[in-house]
Amino acid sequence: MNNKRIWLSLAHMGGQEQRFIQEAFDTNWVVPLGPNVDGFEKDLQTLLEEDRYIVALSAGTAAIHLALIQLGVGPGDEVVCQSFTFSASANPIKYLSADPVFVDSESETWNISPYYLRQAIEDRIAKTGKKPKAIIPVHLYGLPAKMDEIMAIAQEYGIPVLEDAAEALGSEYKGRKCGTFGEFACLSFNGNKMITTSGGGALVCHTEEEAKYTKFLATQARDQAPHYQHSHIGYNYRMSNICAGIGRGQMLVLNDHIARRRAIHTLYKKELSDIPGISVFDNPSEDFNSNHWLTCVIVNPDVAGFSREDIRLKMEEENIETRPLWKPMHLQPVFADAPYYGGNTAEKLFDNGLCLPSGSSLTDDDIRRVISVIKNM
């Protein structure tokens, strides 16, 4: 057995990060805020290619939280959220004593189903007498959601959209970057994402006023006064200048990281396409251009003769990390009482899907080692 551990998605340094970090130390900018934070926000703004304002924060979860505050979400309100996602998409709803309303996915993109989204909105209005305060679609595993249909429904009912683009940095829908469709969008720079700041995130805002208010809330909501005065509840959510230095170095290799993950995905697709019962999650049409943050497969055990869990356990024996797809939020114990609209698409994906190693630092030989395990099941 080859004992080298193959990880799912590790941070991949580009070599320039230390330069920005050293500059922070040399100039004594080792506190929250500073030139690296400003520079990182400008780099992200350039990447999105739209008239947007970026605020670097401590986590993508913090970004969702601050966006929901600005959308007026409070106790007793409801927020429609994609069920098939990581818990960070939904947890901030509860931070505000509001209630999530979960919606199933559609099978092409695995993201929120426009059909069930409309059904959820109409039924919540009928049951509660008021419409949900926001809609949170997620661009899962880097593949964009069907934003034209989602935005059309949102506009019809006058409900703002908060995009969770944590996994989709650099992905595009009809030539437009993910994170530029909604009133707000969150980005993530966790250690396993396309680029990292060790931990961190950002909120994408439509207006300069929204960005300024985000910064205000994220720095303990201190009023303009010579002393410490507070008229609002604030949060300690700003990104540090050191972490932002890592991010600035990472931005220099983002395009390389995206290209490498797409190449890894292409290799998986080529090598696994002829295995009965195995299908590789892919762009459904030319409208979608995923960054392929993680390459995922669906296993049909009746055809393949083995399950996704059989593959996962075999991979672990071979010292290879894989991971089941997200367990839907409506099946999580903490959200057991939340309303749910849809069928069993998300549940089937969870039962039969597996994330394969996709980190940009992996070699073709690493990927072929993963592929050989599946071929030898």
Order of alpha helices (4+ residues) and beta strands (2+ residues): alpha-alpha-beta-alpha-beta-alpha-beta-alpha-beta-alpha-beta-beta-beta-beta-beta-alpha-alpha-alpha-beta-beta-beta-alpha-alpha-beta-beta-alpha-beta-alpha
